[in-house]
Amino acid sequence: MGLSKYKIGQQFGRLTIIKRVGTGQFGSALWKCACECGNSCIVTSQVFTGKLTSCGCWHKEHCSRIGKSNQLPYGESEFNAIYSNYKRQAKNRGLRFDLNKKRFRKLISKNCVYCGSTPNNTHKGVKGQYIYNGIDRIDSTKGYTEYNIVPCCGYCNKAKGKKTVEDFIQWLDQLVEYRNKMTY
């Protein structure tokens, strides 16, 4: 389509042609346009193809709108970071990780199976925080599978280490018995 077909005042998207202002580096006509947002801009003849429909304001508005609609609820990105970290560490250690996010969330939200403490680990981020308990693998030689995991606080997880549950409970009983005998 020749340039004579385009007229001053013609509208393309949000842009209205004001006047031709010259020729661009590669011979393309340059046009001064007024945008509906109030800005003016110089554009190439691409404006006539429909590829260019605003001064850039539409892109900014669109990204802002998409960003707001894609925004996660408070603490959700922190939960995702915890989940990803567990998965990555399991993979790095050659362990299976069969937990989906729903099961993982439910598990780390529970009290410690050994001492009963409420979730007390905190993962803080830009978009909030997430408070959780960790996960103990009942058999430390196996991965994060349905029947090998329990919620566990950090203290109990460190104390248990690679012990079996039976050895850990025996150690706890010994600890309690000793503490009960002590006098201060």
C-alpha positions in Angstrom: 0.0 0.0 0.0 1.5 3.4 -1.0 2.1 6.1 1.5 -0.5 8.3 -0.2 -3.2 6.0 1.1 -2.4 7.0 4.7 -3.8 10.3 5.9 -3.2 12.6 8.8 -5.7 11.9 11.5 -5.9 8.2 10.6 -5.9 5.9 13.6 -4.0 2.6 14.1 -4.6 1.1 17.5 -4.0 3.8 20.1 -1.9 5.9 17.7 -3.2 8.7 15.5 -1.0 10.0 12.6 -0.1 13.7 13.1 2.4 14.2 10.3 5.3 12.7 8.3 8.6 13.8 9.8 11.2 12.2 7.4 12.8 9.0 6.4 14.5 6.5 8.7 17.9 4.8 8.4 16.7 2.1 6.0 14.4 4.3 3.8 11.2 3.8 5.8 9.0 6.8 6.4 8.9 8.2 9.9 5.6 9.5 11.3 4.8 11.6 14.4 1.8 10.1 16.2 -0.3 11.0 19.1 -1.1 8.2 21.5 -4.4 8.0 23.4 -2.4 8.1 26.7 -1.3 11.6 25.8 2.2 10.9 24.7 3.5 11.5 21.2 6.1 9.3 19.5 7.9 8.9 16.2 7.2 5.6 14.5 8.1 3.9 11.2 5.6 2.7 8.7 5.3 -0.5 10.8 2.4 1.4 12.4 0.4 0.7 9.3 0.9 -3.1 9.5 -0.7 -3.3 12.9 2.5 -4.5 14.6 2.8 -1.2 16.4 -0.4 0.0 18.2 0.8 2.4 20.9 3.7 4.5 22.2 4.6 1.7 24.6 1.9 2.4 27.1 -0.1 -0.6 26.2 2.9 -2.9 26.9 3.4 -1.3 30.3 -0.3 -1.6 31.2 -0.4 -5.2 30.0 2.7 -6.2 31.9 1.3 -4.5 35.0 -2.0 -6.2 34.6 -0.5 -9.6 34.0 1.9 -9.1 36.9 -0.9 -8.4 39.3 -3.0 -11.3 38.1 -0.1 -13.7 38.4 0.9 -12.5 41.8 1.0 -15.4 44.3 -0.7 -15.3 47.7 1.4 -14.2 50.7 4.1 -16.8 51.5 3.4 -19.0 48.4 6.6 -18.2 46.7 8.5 -19.1 49.9 6.6 -22.4 50.1 7.6 -23.1 46.5 11.2 -22.3 47.4 11.1 -24.8 50.3 9.6 -27.5 48.1 12.1 -26.9 45.3 15.0 -27.0 47.8 13.8 -30.4 49.2 13.5 -31.8 45.6 16.9 -30.5 44.5 18.6 -31.8 47.6 17.1 -35.2 47.2 18.2 -35.3 43.6 21.7 -34.2 44.5 21.9 -37.0 47.0 20.5 -39.6 44.6 17.2 -40.0 46.7 13.7 -40.5 45.4 11.3 -37.6 45.9 7.7 -38.7 45.4 5.9 -35.9 47.1 3.5 -33.6 45.2 3.1 -30.1 46.5 -0.2 -30.8 48.2 1.2 -33.8 50.2 4.4 -31.8 51.0 2.4 -28.8 52.3 0.3 -31.0 54.5 3.3 -32.8 55.9 5.4 -29.7 56.8 2.4 -28.0 58.4 2.0 -30.7 61.0 3.6 -30.9 64.5 6.8 -32.9 65.0 6.0 -36.6 65.3 8.8 -37.1 67.9 8.4 -34.1 70.3 5.1 -32.5 69.3 6.5 -29.1 68.6 4.5 -26.9 66.2 6.1 -25.7 62.9 8.9 -23.3 63.8 11.2 -23.1 60.8 10.8 -19.8 58.9 11.6 -19.1 55.3 11.4 -15.4 54.6 11.4 -13.8 51.2 10.4 -10.6 49.4 6.8 -11.8 49.1 6.2 -12.9 52.7 7.3 -15.8 54.8 6.4 -19.5 55.4 6.5 -21.3 58.7 7.0 -25.0 58.6 8.5 -28.1 60.1 11.0 -30.3 58.3 10.7 -33.8 57.1 12.4 -36.8 58.6 13.0 -39.9 56.5 12.2 -42.8 58.8 14.9 -44.9 57.1 17.7 -42.5 56.2 19.0 -44.7 53.5 15.8 -44.3 51.5 14.2 -41.4 49.8 11.2 -39.1 50.3 8.5 -41.7 49.7 5.0 -42.0 51.1 5.7 -44.5 53.9 9.2 -43.2 54.7 8.4 -39.7 55.8 7.1 -37.9 58.9 7.0 -34.2 60.0 9.9 -33.4 62.2 11.3 -30.3 63.9 14.9 -29.2 63.3 16.1 -30.3 66.8 14.7 -33.8 66.5 15.9 -34.2 62.9 19.5 -33.3 63.9 19.4 -35.4 67.0 18.1 -38.4 65.1 20.6 -38.0 62.3 20.9 -41.4 60.6 19.6 -43.4 63.5 16.7 -45.8 63.1 13.5 -44.7 64.7 13.9 -47.4 67.3 17.4 -46.3 68.2 16.4 -42.7 68.3 13.4 -43.4 70.7 15.7 -45.5 72.8 18.1 -42.6 73.0 15.3 -40.2 73.9 14.1 -42.5 76.7 17.7 -42.7 78.0 17.9 -38.9 77.9 14.6 -38.4 79.7 15.6 -41.0 82.3 18.9 -39.3 82.9 17.4 -35.8 83.1 14.8 -37.0 85.6 17.6 -38.4 87.9 19.5 -35.1 87.8 19.2 -32.6 90.6 20.3 -29.1 90.2 
